[in-house]
């Protein structure tokens, strides 16, 4: 009978443990690594780190996404939860298949922790802004003028209207050092038809 090591808590410690399991440095079988909580590849802190996570955490909260595989019934599913690279905070578990299902809610939880009130940030409303914004300083200054003091330096997210249903939030990447969170486009305001106007009089 094999001994199973208890998983640590906190995104950085979980990432270290995941790599230790994956590299056979724990009593757990190597093939069980995907079933341990780890930072989803491509999200902040998700790099290789089996020798230990950074000794000094960031000075401010940094949202990230934790994931693991789970067998439910006959199919393999995924679980997600938000995490923080600066502290041991972890959000509730969400189930889904990724690509906007389950993972989006977990990323939003992490931003609620790191940047409470992010949902009130002004959104990008055009697709052109997404690609041009990093190079257009005037437009960037205009958009971010409503951000709370200090948020930009701490990596506050960009908020953008979704292009389609279940569009996954985009993690930071080269050229964009912050999450891009997709929110539903508000419904178009209904115009009053002539018949409706006549009914008013």
RODRENGU-279729 format. One record per residue: y, z, x of N, C-alpha, C, CB in turn; residue in three letters; residue number from 1. Coordinates in Angstrom, 1 decimal. Atoms other than C-alpha are relative to their C-alpha. Glycine has a CB too. Layout:
BEGIN
{{Y Z X} {Y Z X} {Y Z X} {Y Z X} ALA NUM}
...
! end
This chain:
BEGIN
{{-1.2 0.0 0.8} {0.0 0.0 0.0} {1.2 0.0 0.9} {0.0 1.2 -1.0} UNK 1}
{{-1.2 0.1 -0.9} {3.3 -1.0 1.5} {1.1 0.9 -0.6} {0.5 -1.5 0.1} UNK 2}
{{-1.2 -0.9 0.4} {6.4 1.2 1.5} {1.2 -0.9 -0.3} {0.3 1.0 1.1} UNK 3}
{{-1.1 0.8 0.3} {9.4 -0.3 -0.1} {1.3 0.8 0.3} {0.1 -0.5 -1.5} UNK 4}
{{-1.3 -0.7 -0.4} {12.8 0.6 1.4} {1.0 -0.1 -1.2} {0.6 -0.6 1.3} UNK 5}
{{-1.0 0.0 1.1} {15.5 1.6 -1.1} {1.2 -0.9 0.5} {0.5 1.4 -0.3} UNK 6}
{{-1.2 0.9 -0.4} {18.3 -1.0 -1.2} {1.2 0.9 0.0} {0.1 -1.1 -1.1} UNK 7}
{{-1.3 -0.7 -0.1} {21.7 0.2 -0.1} {0.9 -0.5 -1.1} {0.6 -0.1 1.4} UNK 8}
{{-1.0 0.4 1.0} {24.8 -0.1 -2.3} {1.2 -0.5 0.8} {0.4 1.1 -1.0} UNK 9}
{{-1.2 0.6 -0.6} {28.0 -2.0 -1.5} {-0.4 -1.4 0.6} {0.4 0.9 1.2} UNK 10}
{{0.3 1.4 -0.3} {28.2 -5.7 -0.8} {-0.3 -0.2 1.5} {1.2 -0.9 -0.4} UNK 11}
{{0.2 0.2 -1.4} {28.4 -5.5 3.0} {-1.4 0.6 0.4} {1.1 0.6 0.8} UNK 12}
{{1.2 -0.6 -0.4} {25.5 -3.1 3.3} {-1.2 -0.8 -0.6} {-0.1 1.4 -0.5} UNK 13}
{{1.1 0.8 0.6} {23.4 -5.2 0.8} {-0.3 -1.3 0.8} {0.4 -0.3 -1.5} UNK 14}
{{0.2 1.3 -0.7} {24.0 -8.4 2.8} {-0.8 0.3 1.3} {1.4 -0.6 0.3} UNK 15}
{{0.7 -0.3 -1.2} {22.8 -6.7 6.0} {-1.5 0.3 -0.3} {0.6 1.3 0.7} UNK 16}
{{1.4 -0.3 0.4} {19.7 -5.4 4.2} {-0.8 -1.2 -0.3} {0.0 1.0 -1.2} UNK 17}
{{0.6 1.3 0.3} {19.0 -8.8 2.8} {-0.5 -0.7 1.2} {0.9 -0.9 -0.8} UNK 18}
{{0.4 0.8 -1.2} {18.9 -10.4 6.2} {-1.1 0.8 0.8} {1.2 -0.2 0.9} UNK 19}
{{1.1 -0.8 -0.7} {16.8 -7.5 7.6} {-1.3 -0.3 -0.7} {0.3 1.5 0.0} UNK 20}
{{1.2 0.4 0.7} {14.2 -8.2 4.9} {-0.4 -1.4 0.3} {0.2 0.2 -1.6} UNK 21}
{{0.3 1.4 -0.2} {14.4 -11.9 5.4} {-0.5 -0.3 1.4} {1.2 -0.9 -0.2} UNK 22}
{{0.4 0.2 -1.4} {13.9 -11.5 9.2} {-1.2 0.9 0.3} {1.1 0.2 0.9} UNK 23}
{{1.2 -0.8 -0.3} {10.9 -9.1 8.8} {0.3 1.3 0.7} {-1.0 -0.8 0.7} UNK 24}
{{-0.3 -1.3 -0.7} {12.7 -6.0 10.0} {-0.1 1.2 -0.9} {1.5 -0.1 0.5} UNK 25}
{{0.3 -1.2 1.0} {11.7 -3.8 7.0} {-1.4 -0.1 -0.4} {1.0 -0.1 -1.2} UNK 26}
{{1.4 0.1 0.5} {8.4 -2.9 5.5} {-0.2 -0.9 -1.2} {-0.5 1.4 -0.4} UNK 27}
{{0.2 0.9 1.1} {9.1 -5.2 2.6} {-0.4 -1.4 0.5} {1.3 -0.1 -0.8} UNK 28}
{{0.4 1.4 -0.4} {7.5 -8.7 2.7} {1.2 -0.9 0.0} {-1.1 -0.5 -1.0} UNK 29}
{{-1.1 0.9 -0.2} {9.7 -11.4 3.9} {0.3 -0.9 -1.2} {-0.3 -1.0 1.2} UNK 30}
{{-0.2 0.9 1.1} {9.2 -13.5 0.8} {0.7 0.8 -1.2} {-1.4 -0.5 -0.5} UNK 31}
{{-0.7 -0.7 1.0} {10.8 -10.7 -1.3} {1.5 0.0 0.2} {-0.5 1.4 0.0} UNK 32}
{{-1.4 0.0 -0.3} {14.2 -11.3 0.3} {0.9 -0.6 -1.2} {0.3 -0.9 1.2} UNK 33}
{{-0.8 0.5 1.1} {15.5 -13.5 -2.6} {0.1 1.0 -1.2} {-0.5 -1.3 -0.5} UNK 34}
{{-0.1 -1.0 1.1} {14.8 -10.6 -5.0} {0.8 1.2 0.4} {-1.4 0.4 -0.4} UNK 35}
{{-0.9 -1.1 -0.3} {17.1 -8.2 -3.1} {1.4 -0.5 -0.2} {-0.3 0.4 1.5} UNK 36}
{{-1.4 0.4 0.2} {20.8 -8.2 -3.9} {0.6 -0.4 1.4} {0.8 1.2 -0.5} UNK 37}
{{-0.7 0.5 -1.2} {22.8 -10.3 -1.4} {1.2 -0.8 -0.5} {-1.0 -0.9 0.8} UNK 38}
{{-1.2 0.8 0.4} {26.1 -12.1 -1.3} {-0.4 -1.5 -0.1} {1.1 0.2 1.1} UNK 39}
{{0.4 1.4 0.3} {25.7 -15.5 -2.8} {0.6 -0.9 1.1} {0.5 -0.5 -1.4} UNK 40}
{{-0.5 0.9 -1.0} {26.0 -18.2 -0.1} {1.3 -0.7 -0.4} {-1.1 -1.1 0.4} UNK 41}
{{-1.3 0.6 0.3} {29.5 -19.6 0.1} {1.1 0.9 -0.5} {-0.2 -1.1 -1.0} UNK 42}
{{-1.0 -1.0 0.5} {31.2 -16.5 -1.2} {0.4 0.9 1.2} {-0.6 0.9 -1.2} UNK 43}
{{-0.5 -0.8 -1.1} {33.2 -14.1 1.0} {-1.0 1.0 0.4} {1.3 0.7 -0.4} UNK 44}
{{1.0 -1.0 -0.5} {31.0 -12.0 3.3} {-1.4 -0.5 0.0} {0.1 1.2 -0.7} UNK 45}
{{1.3 0.5 0.1} {28.0 -14.2 2.8} {-0.6 -0.6 1.2} {-0.1 -1.1 -1.1} UNK 46}
{{0.6 0.5 -1.2} {27.4 -15.1 6.4} {-1.2 0.8 0.5} {1.1 -0.1 1.1} UNK 47}
{{1.1 -0.7 -0.6} {24.4 -14.1 8.5} {0.4 1.3 0.6} {-0.7 -0.9 1.1} UNK 48}
{{-0.4 -1.3 -0.6} {24.5 -10.4 9.4} {-1.2 1.0 0.0} {1.2 0.6 -0.7} UNK 49}
{{1.1 -0.9 0.1} {21.2 -8.7 10.0} {0.1 1.1 1.1} {-1.3 -0.7 0.3} UNK 50}
{{-0.1 -1.1 -1.0} {22.4 -6.5 12.9} {1.0 1.0 -0.5} {0.5 -0.6 1.3} UNK 51}
{{-0.9 -1.0 0.5} {24.9 -4.6 10.8} {1.3 -0.7 -0.5} {0.3 1.0 1.0} UNK 52}
{{-1.2 0.6 0.5} {27.9 -5.4 8.7} {1.2 0.5 0.8} {0.2 0.4 -1.5} UNK 53}
{{-1.2 -0.3 -0.8} {31.5 -5.1 10.1} {0.2 1.5 -0.1} {1.2 -0.7 -0.5} UNK 54}
{{-0.2 -1.4 0.1} {32.3 -1.5 11.0} {1.3 0.3 -0.7} {0.1 0.5 1.5} UNK 55}
{{-1.3 -0.2 0.7} {35.9 -1.8 9.7} {0.1 -0.9 -1.2} {1.1 -0.2 1.0} UNK 56}
{{-0.2 0.8 1.2} {36.1 -3.0 6.1} {1.5 -0.5 -0.1} {-0.4 0.8 -1.3} UNK 57}
{{-1.4 0.5 0.2} {39.2 -5.0 5.0} {0.9 1.2 -0.5} {0.0 -1.2 -1.0} UNK 58}
{{-0.9 -1.0 0.4} {42.3 -2.9 4.3} {0.3 -0.1 -1.5} {1.3 -0.1 0.7} UNK 59}
{{-0.3 0.1 1.4} {42.5 -4.2 0.7} {-1.3 -0.5 -0.7} {1.2 -1.0 -0.3} UNK 60}
{{1.2 0.4 0.7} {39.9 -5.0 -2.0} {-0.2 -1.5 0.2} {0.0 0.4 -1.5} UNK 61}
{{0.4 1.4 -0.1} {38.1 -8.4 -1.5} {-1.2 -0.3 -0.9} {-0.3 -0.4 1.5} UNK 62}
{{1.1 0.3 1.0} {36.1 -9.8 -4.4} {-1.1 -0.9 0.6} {0.5 -0.6 -1.2} UNK 63}
{{1.1 0.9 -0.4} {32.7 -11.4 -3.8} {-1.1 0.0 -1.1} {-0.6 0.4 1.4} UNK 64}
{{1.0 0.2 1.0} {29.6 -12.4 -5.7} {-1.4 0.4 0.6} {-0.1 -1.4 -0.6} UNK 65}
{{1.3 -0.4 -0.4} {26.2 -10.6 -5.4} {-1.0 -0.7 -0.9} {-0.2 1.5 0.0} UNK 66}
{{1.0 0.7 0.8} {23.0 -12.4 -6.6} {-1.4 0.5 0.4} {0.2 -1.5 0.1} UNK 67}
{{1.4 -0.2 -0.4} {19.2 -11.9 -6.7} {-0.8 -0.8 -1.0} {-0.4 1.5 0.0} UNK 68}
{{1.0 0.7 0.9} {16.2 -13.7 -8.2} {-0.8 1.1 -0.7} {-0.9 -1.0 0.7} UNK 69}
{{0.9 -0.9 0.8} {14.2 -12.0 -11.0} {-0.9 -0.8 -0.8} {0.9 1.0 -0.8} UNK 70}
{{1.0 0.7 0.9} {11.1 -13.0 -12.8} {0.1 0.7 -1.4} {-1.4 0.1 0.6} UNK 71}
{{0.0 -0.5 1.4} {11.5 -12.6 -16.6} {-1.0 -0.9 -0.8} {1.5 -0.1 -0.6} UNK 72}
{{1.1 0.8 0.7} {8.4 -13.6 -18.5} {-0.6 -0.9 1.0} {0.6 -0.8 -1.2} UNK 73}
{{0.7 1.0 -0.9} {7.1 -16.8 -17.0} {1.0 -0.8 0.9} {-0.7 -1.0 -0.8} UNK 74}
{{-0.9 0.8 -0.9} {10.3 -18.1 -15.4} {0.8 0.9 0.9} {1.0 -0.8 -0.9} UNK 75}
{{-0.9 -0.7 -1.0} {12.4 -17.1 -12.4} {1.4 -0.2 -0.5} {-0.3 -0.6 1.4} UNK 76}
{{-1.4 0.1 0.4} {15.9 -16.3 -13.4} {0.9 0.7 1.1} {0.3 0.7 -1.3} UNK 77}
{{-0.9 -0.6 -0.9} {19.0 -15.0 -11.6} {0.8 1.1 -0.6} {0.9 -1.1 0.7} UNK 78}
{{-0.9 -1.1 0.4} {21.1 -11.9 -11.8} {1.2 0.0 0.9} {-0.7 1.4 0.0} UNK 79}
{{-1.3 0.0 -0.8} {24.7 -11.6 -10.7} {0.8 1.3 -0.3} {0.9 -1.2 -0.4} UNK 80}
{{-1.0 -1.1 0.2} {27.2 -8.8 -10.2} {1.1 -0.2 1.0} {-0.7 1.4 0.2} UNK 81}
{{-1.1 0.1 -0.9} {30.6 -8.6 -8.7} {-0.1 1.1 1.1} {1.3 0.2 -0.8} UNK 82}
{{0.0 -1.0 -1.1} {31.1 -6.8 -5.4} {1.3 0.0 0.7} {-1.2 -0.3 1.0} UNK 83}
{{-1.3 -0.1 -0.8} {33.9 -5.8 -3.0} {-0.4 0.2 1.4} {0.8 1.2 -0.6} UNK 84}
{{0.3 -0.2 -1.5} {33.9 -6.1 0.8} {0.7 1.2 0.6} {0.4 -1.3 0.7} UNK 85}
{{-0.7 -1.1 -0.5} {36.3 -3.2 1.2} {-0.5 1.4 -0.4} {1.4 -0.1 -0.4} UNK 86}
{{0.6 -1.3 0.4} {34.4 -0.5 -0.7} {-1.4 -0.3 -0.6} {1.0 0.6 -1.1} UNK 87}
{{1.4 0.1 0.5} {31.0 0.2 -2.4} {0.0 -0.4 -1.5} {-0.7 1.2 0.2} UNK 88}
{{-0.1 0.3 1.4} {32.2 -0.9 -5.9} {-0.9 -1.2 -0.3} {1.4 -0.3 -0.4} UNK 89}
{{0.8 1.1 0.5} {29.7 -3.1 -7.8} {0.1 0.0 -1.5} {-1.5 0.2 0.4} UNK 90}
{{-0.2 0.2 1.5} {30.1 -4.5 -11.3} {-1.4 0.0 -0.7} {0.7 -1.3 -0.3} UNK 91}
{{1.2 0.1 0.8} {27.6 -4.7 -14.1} {-0.8 -1.2 0.3} {0.3 0.1 -1.5} UNK 92}
{{0.9 1.1 -0.3} {24.6 -7.0 -13.9} {0.1 -1.0 -1.2} {-1.5 0.4 0.1} UNK 93}
{{-0.1 1.1 1.0} {24.9 -10.4 -15.7} {-1.2 -1.0 0.3} {1.3 -0.8 0.1} UNK 94}
{{1.1 0.9 -0.1} {22.0 -12.8 -16.3} {0.4 -1.4 -0.3} {-1.2 0.4 -1.0} UNK 95}
{{-0.4 1.4 0.2} {22.2 -16.6 -16.1} {-0.7 -0.9 1.0} {1.5 -0.2 0.0} UNK 96}
{{0.6 0.9 -0.9} {21.3 -19.6 -14.2} {1.0 -0.5 1.1} {-0.6 -1.2 -0.7} UNK 97}
{{-1.0 0.4 -0.9} {24.5 -19.9 -12.2} {0.8 -1.2 -0.5} {-0.6 -0.3 1.4} UNK 98}
{{-0.8 1.2 0.4} {26.9 -22.8 -12.3} {0.9 0.3 -1.2} {-0.9 -1.2 -0.2} UNK 99}
{{-0.8 -0.4 1.1} {29.2 -20.9 -14.6} {-0.7 0.9 -1.1} {0.6 -1.2 -0.7} UNK 100}
{{0.7 -0.8 1.0} {26.5 -19.0 -16.5} {-0.5 1.3 0.7} {-1.3 -0.8 -0.5} UNK 101}
{{0.3 -1.2 -0.6} {26.4 -15.4 -15.5} {0.8 0.3 1.3} {-1.5 0.1 0.4} UNK 102}
{{-0.8 -0.2 -1.2} {28.1 -15.9 -12.1} {1.5 0.1 -0.3} {-0.3 -1.1 0.9} UNK 103}
{{-1.4 0.0 0.3} {31.5 -16.5 -13.7} {0.4 1.4 -0.4} {0.4 -1.0 -1.0} UNK 104}
{{-0.4 -1.4 0.5} {31.5 -13.1 -15.5} {0.0 1.0 1.2} {-1.0 0.4 -1.1} UNK 105}
{{0.0 -0.9 -1.1} {30.5 -11.3 -12.3} {1.2 -0.2 0.9} {-1.3 -0.2 0.8} UNK 106}
{{-1.2 0.3 -0.8} {33.3 -13.0 -10.3} {1.2 0.6 -0.6} {0.1 -1.5 0.3} UNK 107}
{{-1.1 -0.5 0.7} {35.7 -12.1 -13.0} {0.1 1.6 0.1} {0.0 -0.4 -1.5} UNK 108}
{{0.1 -1.5 -0.2} {34.5 -8.4 -12.8} {0.6 0.4 1.3} {-1.4 0.5 -0.2} UNK 109}
{{-0.5 -0.4 -1.3} {35.2 -8.4 -9.1} {1.5 -0.2 0.1} {-0.7 -0.9 1.1} UNK 110}
{{-1.5 0.2 -0.1} {38.7 -9.8 -9.6} {0.7 1.1 -0.9} {0.4 -1.4 -0.5} UNK 111}
{{-0.6 -1.2 0.7} {39.3 -7.1 -12.3} {0.1 1.2 0.9} {-0.8 0.3 -1.3} UNK 112}
{{0.0 -1.1 -0.9} {38.5 -4.6 -9.6} {1.1 -0.2 1.1} {-1.4 0.2 0.6} UNK 113}
{{-0.9 0.2 -1.1} {40.5 -6.2 -6.8} {1.4 -0.3 -0.4} {-0.5 -1.1 0.8} UNK 114}
{{-1.3 0.5 0.5} {43.4 -7.7 -8.8} {0.2 0.2 -1.5} {0.2 -1.5 0.4} UNK 115}
{{-0.1 -0.3 1.4} {43.7 -5.9 -12.1} {1.3 -0.7 -0.6} {0.1 1.5 -0.3} UNK 116}
{{-1.1 0.7 0.5} {45.9 -8.1 -14.3} {0.0 -1.5 0.4} {1.3 0.6 0.4} UNK 117}
{{0.0 1.4 -0.5} {44.9 -11.4 -12.7} {0.0 -1.0 -1.2} {-1.2 -0.3 0.9} UNK 118}
{{0.1 0.9 1.2} {44.3 -12.9 -16.2} {1.4 -0.4 -0.5} {-0.8 0.7 -1.1} UNK 119}
{{-1.4 0.4 0.4} {48.1 -13.0 -16.7} {0.7 -0.9 1.0} {0.8 1.3 -0.2} UNK 120}
{{-0.7 0.8 -1.0} {48.8 -15.1 -13.6} {0.2 -1.4 -0.6} {-0.9 -0.1 1.2} UNK 121}
{{-0.3 1.4 0.6} {50.3 -18.6 -14.4} {-1.1 -0.9 0.5} {1.3 -0.5 0.5} UNK 122}
{{1.1 0.9 -0.3} {47.5 -21.2 -14.5} {0.5 -1.4 0.5} {-0.9 -0.2 -1.1} UNK 123}
{{-0.2 1.4 -0.3} {47.3 -24.6 -12.9} {-0.4 -0.8 -1.2} {-0.8 -0.5 1.3} UNK 124}
{{0.3 0.8 1.2} {47.4 -27.1 -15.7} {-0.4 -1.4 0.2} {1.2 0.1 -1.0} UNK 125}
{{0.4 1.4 -0.3} {46.8 -30.4 -14.0} {-1.0 -0.1 1.1} {1.3 -0.9 0.3} UNK 126}
{{1.0 0.2 -1.0} {44.0 -31.7 -11.9} {0.7 -0.4 1.3} {-1.0 -1.1 -0.4} UNK 127}
{{-0.7 0.4 -1.2} {46.5 -33.2 -9.5} {0.5 1.2 0.8} {1.2 -0.9 -0.3} UNK 128}
{{-0.4 -1.2 -0.7} {47.8 -29.7 -8.7} {-1.0 0.6 0.9} {0.5 1.0 -1.0} UNK 129}
{{1.1 -0.6 -0.7} {44.4 -28.6 -7.5} {-0.1 -0.5 1.4} {-1.3 -0.2 -0.7} UNK 130}
{{0.1 0.6 -1.3} {44.4 -31.0 -4.6} {1.3 -0.1 0.8} {-0.6 -1.4 -0.1} UNK 131}
{{-1.3 0.1 -0.7} {48.1 -31.3 -3.9} {0.7 1.3 0.3} {1.0 -0.8 -0.9} UNK 132}
{{-0.7 -1.2 -0.1} {49.1 -27.7 -4.2} {0.0 0.6 1.4} {-0.6 1.0 -0.9} UNK 133}
{{0.0 -0.6 -1.4} {48.0 -26.5 -0.7} {1.1 -0.7 0.9} {-1.3 -0.1 0.6} UNK 134}
{{-1.0 0.7 -0.9} {50.4 -29.1 0.8} {1.4 0.0 -0.6} {-0.5 -1.5 0.2} UNK 135}
{{-1.3 0.1 0.6} {53.3 -28.8 -1.6} {0.6 1.4 -0.1} {-0.1 -0.6 -1.5} UNK 136}
{{-0.5 -1.4 -0.2} {55.2 -25.7 -0.5} {1.0 0.4 -1.2} {0.8 0.1 1.3} UNK 137}
{{-1.0 -0.3 1.1} {57.9 -26.0 -3.3} {-0.8 0.3 -1.2} {0.9 -1.2 -0.2} UNK 138}
{{0.8 -0.2 1.2} {55.3 -26.2 -6.0} {-0.8 1.3 0.1} {-1.0 -1.2 -0.3} UNK 139}
{{0.7 -1.2 -0.3} {53.3 -23.4 -4.4} {0.9 1.2 -0.2} {-0.6 0.0 1.4} UNK 140}
{{-1.0 -1.1 0.2} {56.4 -21.1 -4.3} {0.3 0.2 -1.5} {1.2 -0.3 0.8} UNK 141}
{{-0.3 0.0 1.4} {57.1 -22.0 -7.9} {-1.1 0.7 -0.8} {0.3 -1.4 -0.6} UNK 142}
{{1.2 -0.5 0.7} {53.6 -21.2 -9.1} {-0.2 1.5 0.3} {-1.2 -0.8 0.4} UNK 143}
{{0.4 -1.4 -0.4} {53.2 -17.9 -7.1} {1.2 0.9 -0.2} {-0.4 0.0 1.4} UNK 144}
{{-1.2 -0.9 0.1} {56.7 -16.5 -7.9} {-0.3 1.1 -1.0} {1.2 -0.8 -0.4} UNK 145}
{{0.4 -1.0 1.0} {55.1 -14.6 -10.8} {-1.1 1.0 0.5} {-0.4 -0.6 -1.2} UNK 146}
{{1.0 -0.9 -0.5} {52.5 -12.9 -8.6} {0.5 1.4 0.3} {-0.8 -0.6 1.2} UNK 147}
{{-0.5 -1.4 -0.4} {52.8 -9.1 -8.1} {0.2 0.0 1.5} {-1.0 1.1 -0.4} UNK 148}
{{-0.3 -0.1 -1.4} {54.2 -8.1 -4.7} {-1.3 0.3 0.8} {1.0 1.1 0.3} UNK 149}
{{1.2 -0.3 -0.9} {51.5 -8.2 -1.9} {-1.2 -0.7 -0.4} {-0.2 1.4 0.0} UNK 150}
{{1.3 0.7 0.4} {48.9 -10.1 -3.9} {-0.3 -1.2 0.8} {0.1 -0.3 -1.5} UNK 151}
{{0.3 1.3 -0.7} {49.3 -13.4 -2.1} {-0.6 0.3 1.4} {1.3 -0.8 0.2} UNK 152}
{{0.5 -0.4 -1.3} {48.7 -11.7 1.3} {-1.4 0.5 -0.1} {0.9 1.0 0.7} UNK 153}
{{1.3 -0.5 0.2} {45.6 -10.1 -0.1} {-1.0 -1.0 -0.5} {0.1 1.2 -0.9} UNK 154}
{{0.9 1.0 0.5} {44.1 -13.3 -1.3} {-0.2 -0.1 -1.5} {-1.3 0.2 0.6} UNK 155}
{{0.1 0.1 1.5} {44.9 -13.2 -5.0} {-0.5 -1.4 -0.4} {1.4 0.4 -0.7} UNK 156}
{{0.5 1.3 0.4} {43.2 -16.0 -6.9} {1.0 -0.9 -0.6} {-1.1 0.2 -1.0} UNK 157}
{{-0.7 1.0 0.7} {44.5 -19.2 -8.2} {-0.7 -0.1 -1.4} {0.1 -1.4 0.7} UNK 158}
{{0.6 0.2 1.4} {43.9 -19.6 -12.0} {0.3 -1.4 -0.4} {0.6 1.1 -1.0} UNK 159}
{{-0.1 1.4 0.4} {43.3 -23.1 -13.3} {-0.7 -0.2 -1.4} {-0.6 -0.9 1.0} UNK 160}
{{0.6 0.3 1.3} {42.5 -24.5 -16.7} {-1.3 -0.7 0.3} {0.9 -1.0 -0.9} UNK 161}
{{1.3 0.6 -0.1} {38.8 -25.5 -17.0} {0.1 -1.5 -0.3} {-1.1 0.7 -0.8} UNK 162}
{{0.1 1.4 0.3} {38.0 -29.2 -16.9} {-1.1 -0.3 -1.1} {-0.2 -0.8 1.2} UNK 163}
{{1.1 0.1 1.0} {34.9 -28.7 -19.0} {-0.6 1.4 -0.2} {-1.1 -1.0 0.6} UNK 164}
{{0.6 -1.3 0.4} {32.8 -25.9 -20.6} {-0.9 0.4 1.1} {-0.8 -0.2 -1.3} UNK 165}
{{0.8 -0.6 -1.1} {31.1 -23.6 -18.1} {0.2 -0.5 1.4} {-1.5 -0.2 -0.4} UNK 166}
{{-0.3 0.4 -1.3} {32.9 -24.8 -15.1} {0.0 1.2 0.9} {1.4 -0.7 0.1} UNK 167}
{{0.1 -1.2 -0.9} {32.0 -22.4 -12.2} {1.3 0.2 0.7} {-1.2 -0.2 0.9} UNK 168}
{{-1.2 -0.4 -0.9} {34.7 -20.5 -10.4} {-0.3 -0.4 1.4} {0.2 1.6 -0.1} UNK 169}
{{0.2 0.5 -1.4} {35.2 -21.9 -6.9} {0.4 1.1 1.0} {0.9 -1.2 0.2} UNK 170}
{{-0.3 -1.0 -1.0} {34.9 -19.5 -4.0} {1.0 -0.5 1.0} {-1.3 0.5 0.7} UNK 171}
{{-0.9 0.5 -1.0} {37.4 -19.6 -1.1} {-0.8 -1.0 0.9} {0.5 1.1 0.8} UNK 172}
{{0.6 1.0 -0.9} {36.7 -22.5 1.3} {1.1 -0.5 1.0} {-0.7 -1.2 -0.7} UNK 173}
{{-0.9 0.5 -1.0} {38.4 -24.3 4.2} {1.2 -0.7 -0.7} {-0.6 -0.9 1.0} UNK 174}
{{-1.1 0.6 0.6} {41.9 -25.2 3.1} {0.5 0.7 -1.3} {-0.3 -1.5 -0.4} UNK 175}
{{-0.4 -0.8 1.1} {41.9 -22.8 0.2} {-0.6 1.4 0.2} {-0.5 -0.7 -1.4} UNK 176}
{{0.5 -1.3 -0.4} {41.6 -19.2 1.3} {-0.1 1.0 -1.2} {0.8 0.6 1.0} UNK 177}
{{0.0 -0.9 1.1} {41.3 -17.7 -2.2} {-0.9 -0.6 -1.1} {1.4 0.3 -0.6} UNK 178}
{{0.8 0.5 1.1} {39.1 -18.0 -5.3} {0.9 -0.9 -0.9} {-0.6 1.1 -0.8} UNK 179}
{{-0.6 0.7 1.1} {40.0 -20.6 -7.9} {-0.8 0.3 -1.3} {0.0 -1.6 0.2} UNK 180}
{{0.6 -0.5 1.2} {39.2 -19.0 -11.3} {0.4 -1.0 -1.1} {0.4 1.4 -0.3} UNK 181}
{{-0.3 1.0 1.1} {38.8 -21.4 -14.2} {0.0 0.7 -1.4} {-1.2 -1.1 -0.1} UNK 182}
{{-0.1 -0.7 1.3} {40.0 -20.2 -17.6} {0.1 -1.1 -1.1} {1.3 0.8 -0.1} UNK 183}
{{0.0 1.1 1.1} {39.7 -22.1 -21.0} {1.4 -0.5 -0.2} {-0.6 0.6 -1.3} UNK 184}
{{-1.3 0.6 0.3} {42.5 -24.4 -21.8} {0.3 0.5 -1.4} {-0.1 -1.6 0.0} UNK 185}
{{-0.3 -0.5 1.4} {44.4 -23.0 -24.8} {0.0 -1.1 -1.0} {1.4 0.6 0.0} UNK 186}
{{0.1 1.1 1.0} {43.9 -24.9 -28.0} {1.4 -0.6 -0.3} {-0.5 0.6 -1.4} UNK 187}
{{-1.2 0.7 0.3} {46.5 -27.5 -28.8} {0.6 0.5 -1.3} {-0.2 -1.6 -0.1} UNK 188}
{{-0.7 -0.5 1.2} {49.1 -26.3 -31.3} {-0.1 -1.1 -1.1} {1.4 0.4 0.2} UNK 189}
{{0.2 1.0 1.1} {48.4 -27.9 -34.7} {1.4 -0.4 -0.5} {-0.8 0.6 -1.2} UNK 190}
{{-1.3 0.6 0.5} {51.2 -30.2 -35.8} {-0.1 0.1 -1.6} {0.2 -1.4 0.4} UNK 191}
{{-0.1 0.0 1.4} {52.4 -29.8 -39.4} {0.0 -1.4 -0.5} {1.2 0.8 -0.5} UNK 192}
{{0.0 1.4 0.6} {51.5 -32.9 -41.4} {1.0 -0.1 -1.1} {-1.5 -0.3 -0.5} UNK 193}
{{-1.0 0.2 1.0} {53.9 -34.4 -43.9} {-0.5 0.7 -1.3} {0.3 -1.5 -0.3} UNK 194}
{{0.5 -0.6 1.2} {51.6 -33.2 -46.7} {0.2 1.5 0.0} {-1.5 -0.3 -0.2} UNK 195}
{{-0.3 -1.5 -0.1} {51.9 -29.6 -45.5} {1.4 0.3 -0.2} {-0.5 0.5 1.4} UNK 196}
{{-1.4 -0.2 0.1} {55.6 -29.9 -45.3} {0.4 -0.1 -1.5} {0.9 -1.0 0.8} UNK 197}
{{-0.3 0.2 1.4} {55.8 -31.1 -48.9} {-0.5 1.2 -0.8} {-0.6 -1.3 -0.6} UNK 198}
{{0.6 -1.1 0.7} {53.6 -28.2 -50.0} {0.9 1.3 0.1} {-1.3 0.4 0.5} UNK 199}
{{-0.9 -1.1 -0.2} {56.2 -25.8 -48.6} {1.2 0.1 -1.0} {0.5 0.1 1.4} UNK 200}
{{-1.2 0.1 0.8} {58.9 -27.0 -50.9} {-0.3 -0.1 -1.5} {0.9 -1.1 0.4} UNK 201}
! end
